Amino acid sequence: GCFECCIKCLGGIPYASLIATILLYAGVALFCGCGHEALSGTVNILQTYFEMTRSAGDVIDVFTMIDIFKYVIYGVAAAFFVYGILLMVEGFFTTGAIKDLYGDFKITTCGRCVSAWFIMLTYIFMLAWLGVTAFTSLPVYMYFNLWTICQNATVVDGTNLCLDLRQYGIVTIGEEKKVCTSSESFFKMCDSNELNMTFHLFIVALAGAGAAVIAMVHYLMVLSANWAYVKDACRMQKYEDIKSKEEQELHDIHSTRSKERLNAYT
């Protein structure tokens, strides 16, 4: 009895949805955790080596934008934690509906509408994560340029390479915030573990966003397949109902004719 119960429970687990949920949680965790720490490291680098300070008042500067991104990360982590649970629950119910196709289970129109709604919502989230992945590649590109300048400065002597933040829109044109190889702060920044750590954290955050995109695509395939199975099950249920009704009508007709013949004989 215990073995059969375990087999039945394992058979009802939506493994495709489970794999997609694990991949989604892993990607969101990497993106949110590493992205948050990378943004904190960016603030320290800007303040220490580029000598930037927070603007007084309600002026929106790069530090304010970084704080906004951090709050967005908090919201993304919470929202997709709940969304992963909802998709997992939907997978359990759909798996139960498919396995009880020939039983007493009745597939309602509401269930099909919920599946279609999840498909549309997941598609929108997939496009959103594609945008997040593209946006996350920007700091990776910036830190790669900075890392390349650090490598070239140690290889080629006598060169004066500079990184100007105005090129990336971090500061306005009127502000000159740059670090050149001729300055002492540049070599301190290149030798620090903070630069290397922040660069790799952004790379991991980019990988996490890519994993979330793959999870969304996986969810789309699972939800589309489940919706098709549920729709087919609904048609099968209607066919069984019509067939049962026709058999009942034939049985009633046969019973009526038998009674008429019996009355005729009597």
N, C-alpha and C positions, 0 to 999 in steps of 0.2 A: 504493500500500500504506500509506503513512504517513497519507494523508488519510482512508482508510477506517478505519484504526486509531483516529484521533482522533475521527471521527464515532461509532464504536462506543463509545469511552470516554465521550464526552459524552452518548450515549444511555443509558448505565448510571448516570448521576448522579441520585440522588433529589432533584430541585430543591425539592420541597415541604419535605422534611426539612432541606435545606440552608438554606432561608429561615428556617425555624423555629429552627434552631440558631444562625444569625447573630443573630436577634432575641433569643433566650434569652441568648446571651453578652453582647450589648449591654446588655440589661436588668439582668443580674446584675452586670456591670462598673459600670454607673452606680449601682446600689443599693449595692453593697459599697464602691466607692471614695468616692462622695459621702457615703454614710452614715457611713463611718469618719471622714472629715474633719469632717463636721457634728457628730459626737459629741465630737471633740476640741475644736472651737470652742465647744461648749456647756460643756465643763469649764472652759475659760478664762473664759467669760462669768460662770459661777457663782462662780468664785474671785475674779475681778477686780471685778465690779460688785455682786454680791450678797453678797460677803464670806463665802462658804461655804468650809469646810475639810473635809478627809477625817477621818472618825471614826477614832479609835485602836482597835486591837484587831480583833476579828472581827465588828464591827457592820456590817450590810448597809445602806449608805446609797446616795444617788443616784450617787455616784462609783463605788462597787462595781458597781452595776447597769449603768452605762455601760461599765465594763471587761468585764462579762459579755457585753453586746451586741456589743462589738468582737470578742471571741472567737467569738461566734456568726456574725458576718459572715465571719470567716476560714473557718469550717467550711462556710458556705453557698457561698462562692466556690469552694472546692476540690471540694465534692460535686457542684455543678451543672456544673463543668467536665468532670468524669468522666461525669456523666449525659448531657450533650450529646453526648459522643463515642459512648457506648453507643447512643443513639437514632440517631445518624448511621450507625453500623455496621449497626444493624437495618434502616434504610432502604435501604442498599446491598444487603443480602442479600435483602430483600423485593422490591426492584426487579429483581434478577437472577432471582428465582423467577418473577415475573410475565412477564418477557421470555422465559424458557425454558419457558413453559407447554406449548408443543407440541413441546418437544425431549425430551432425555433426563433432565431434572431431575425428581427425586422430592421431593415436599413431605412432610415427616415431621410426625407429631403433635407432636413436640418444638418444631418451628418455630411451629406454631399456638399452643402453650402459652406460648412466649416472647412472642409478639405480644400475647396476652391479658394476660400479666403486666405488660408495659409499659403497656398501656392502663390497668389498674387503678392502677399506680404513678404514672403521669402524672396521673390524675384526683385522687389524693391530694395530689400536689405542687401541682396547680392550686388546690385548696382551701387548702393551706398558704400559697400566695402571695397568695391573697385576704385571708387573715388578716394577712399581713405588710403588704399594701397598706393595710388599715384601720388597723393599728398605726402605720404610718409617717405617716398623715395626722394623728395626734395632735400630734407636735412641729410640724408645719406649721401647725396651728391655733393652737398656743401662740405660735409666733413671729409669726404674722399678727396676733394680738392685741397683742403687744408692738410690732410695727411700726405698728399702727394708733394705739396710744397715743403713740408718737413723732411721728406725723404730726399728731395732734390737738393735742399740746402746743405745736407750733410755729404752729398756726393760731389756736387759742383762747388768749388771754392770761388770766392770773389763775385758771386751773383747776388743781386738784390731783388728778391722776390717778395711780393706783398699780397696780402689778402685784405681787400677793402669790402667792408660790410655793405657799402652802398650798391655794390653790384647785385646783391641779393634782396634789396629792398628792406633790409632790417632797420636801417636808419635813413633819414631824409638826405637829399642831395647836399643840403647846406652843412650837414655834420660830416666830419672826416674821422671815421673810426676804422683804422687799419693797423695791421701789424706786419712789419717787414723783417726780413732775415737779418738786417743790420742791427736790430734792437735786441736787448738782452731778454726782454719779456717773451720774445718769439721762441728762443731756445728753451726757456723755462717751460713754456707751454708744450713744446714738442717733446721734451723729456718727461713731462708729468704723466702719471697714469690716468689722470682725469680725462685728458683728450682721447686717449686710446679706449678707455672704458666707455665714454659717451658715444664714440663712433660705433663700437660694437653693439652697444645697447640699441641704437637706432637700427642697426642691421637686423637684430633679433626682433625688434618691433615690426619691421617691414616683413620679416618672415611670418610673424604671427598674423599680420593683416592678410597675407597671402593664404595662410592656412584657413582663416575665416572665410575667405572667398571660396576656397575649395569645399569647405563645409556647407556653404550656402548652395553651391552647385549640387553637392551630394544630396542635400535636403530636397532640392527641386526635383531630382530624379526619383527620390523615394516618395515624395508627396504626389508626383504625377502618376507613378505606378499605383500607389494606393488609391488615388482618385479613380483611375481606370478600373481597378479591381472592384471598388465599391459600386461604380456605375454598372459594371457587368453583373455584379451580384444583385443589384436592384432589378435589372432586367430579368435575371433568372428567377428572382422572387416573384415578379409579376407574372412570368410564364407559368410558374408553379401554381400561383393563385388562379389564373385563368384555366389551367388544365384541371385543377381540382374542382373548380366550379362547373366546367363542362362535364366532368365525370359524374358529379352529383346530379346535374340535370338529366344525363342519360340514365342514371340509376332511378331517378324519380319517374321518368317516362316509362322505363321498363316496369317499374312497380305499378304504375297506373294501368298500363296495358294488361298486366297480369291480373289485376283486380277486375278489369272490364271483362276479360275472358272468363274468369271465375264466376262473375255475376251472370254472364251469358249462359254458361252451362247450368247454373242453378236455376 
